[in-house]
Amino acid sequence: MAAPKGNQNAAKAKIWSAAIERALAEKSRAKGKVMLDECARALVDKAAEGDVPALKEIGDRLEGKPVQGITGADGGPLVVQLANADADI
């Protein structure tokens, strides 16, 4: 039996997404509507009311999350020290 080709890690990480997609499809069949569209409308409505987490979610989805900075101790610059294992220190 041969091992599957390629890295399968991404597929394993999608179990939550798959469960949500199944639940949305099930609700859509039951209500005769596309539930994902209904959820998107609810999010937009919340954002229009000034709900900060909803505003943040829309911003993150449209423009991506802000880049996270990497800093050293006390918020200063990151310092990298290289050492040669063969050198006498």
Secondary structure, 3 states (H helix, E strand, C coil): CCCCCCCCHHHHCCHHHHHHHHHHHHHHHHHCCCHHHHHHHHHHHHHHCCCHHHHHHHHHHHHCCCCCCCCCHHHCCCCCCCCCCCCCC
